[in-house]
Amino acid sequence: MTWLILAAGGQFLNAIVAVLDKYIVTDEKALPRPFVYAFYSCLFTGFWGVIYLIGFIPGLSELGVPNFENVQSPTIQVVGMSFLAAYTFFMALVSMYNSLKHGDASDVMPVIGAISALSTFGMSYLFLDTTLSGNFIWGIALLIVGTLLVSQMRFRKGVIVHAVHSGIFFALYYIAMKGLFQETSFDDGFFWSRVGFVVFALSLLLVPAYYEKITAVTKKATRKSGELILVAKVLAGIAAFLLLKATDMGDVTVVQALDGLKYVFIILISILVGRFIPVTAGENDWSAQVILRKVLYVCVISIGFVMLFV
């Protein structure tokens, strides 16, 4: 059951990252431009290819650490899916950060997760011949009800559009990664997808308008904000790897269903430390009424995840 611990740990780290992301894109002294933050997120995510260096340590490859010996020269299909994964991930991040800029992480992330789950299941059924569970309809219904509860209770006008767009593109990213792993091995696909992330991010600098936007915002960022971004991206990278390994080692449907844990963890962070974190990080309204509302729609969406995937 090691993979269950890995999945739960990955979701806990993702909850912390969601709160940090909210702070970073809303604090004027940090990195408030979602496009620029998405650029750095892609760049840092790509550099997680360095984990293959650890695989050279004797014995670690048997524990599941990727090994560079399993990496092969990429085919055109692997290259194409690696760049598709990078593009869809970047687009999903831009919309997610735009949503977080105007809403709490505990409101935005459940909606993005619900839309992503629905879209992933639909695309998997159409393109990957995935079979639907017996509780599929009930899972969809609960996810839709939970999403409507959030949007009616908490969202400002326009946030829902960014959240839906982000959820759809996260689904496209997961489909691209799934197809990549089916085309080749986990070690090979993970390596070339990280290379694709770095190349895609750096290619944005070739567009003059993007280059000026990225350099202008970067110059205004303080050293403290840079350190915070680095911490957030390191945690995000560890979380992504833990979830991918849990998917590789265990039951993929259970790992996907456990995505609801992330929203539970965000709620717990809101209750425990919401009053102590900066206002720009959100989660500052810790009144009983608001907490009960958040618990309600998080429970509905979390149960929907379980019924959808199990």
QUIMOKA-V841751 format. One record per pair of residues at least 24 apart in sequence whose ideal C-beta (glycine too) atoms are under 6 Angstrom apart, sorted by the first residue. I is the first residue (numbers start at 1). J is the second residue. Records with the same first field share a line. If there is no record, write none. Layout:
BEGIN
I: J + J
END
This chain:
BEGIN
3: 246 + 249 + 250
6: 242 + 245 + 246
7: 246 + 255 + 258
9: 242
10: 239 + 242 + 243
11: 261 + 262
12: 265
13: 235 + 238 + 239
14: 239 + 262
15: 262 + 265 + 266
17: 232 + 235 + 236
18: 105 + 109 + 266
19: 105 + 269 + 281
20: 232
21: 100
22: 100 + 105 + 281 + 282
23: 280 + 281
25: 97 + 100 + 101
26: 101 + 280
27: 280
29: 222
30: 225
31: 221 + 225
33: 217
34: 94 + 97 + 98
35: 94
36: 214 + 217
37: 97
38: 90 + 93 + 94
39: 201 + 204 + 214
41: 93
42: 90 + 197 + 201
43: 201
44: 233
45: 197
46: 194 + 197 + 198
48: 194 + 237
49: 191 + 194
64: 245
66: 187 + 190
67: 187
70: 185 + 187 + 188
71: 188 + 191
72: 188
74: 192
77: 183
78: 183 + 184 + 192
81: 176 + 179 + 180
82: 192 + 193 + 196
83: 196
84: 176
85: 173 + 176 + 177 + 193
86: 196 + 197 + 200
88: 169 + 172 + 173 + 176
89: 173
91: 169
92: 166 + 169 + 170 + 173
95: 162 + 165 + 166
96: 166
98: 162
99: 159 + 162 + 163
102: 156 + 159
103: 159
104: 282 + 283
105: 266 + 282
106: 266 + 267 + 270 + 294
107: 150 + 154
108: 163
110: 150 + 263 + 298 + 301
111: 147 + 150 + 163
112: 163 + 166 + 167
113: 259
114: 143 + 147 + 301
115: 164 + 167
116: 167 + 170 + 171
118: 143
119: 168 + 171
120: 171 + 174
123: 171 + 175
135: 307
138: 307
139: 304 + 307 + 308
142: 300 + 303 + 304
143: 304
145: 300
146: 297 + 300 + 301 + 304
149: 297
150: 297
153: 293
186: 248
253: 309 + 310
256: 309
257: 305 + 306 + 309 + 310
259: 305
260: 302 + 305
263: 298
267: 294 + 298
END
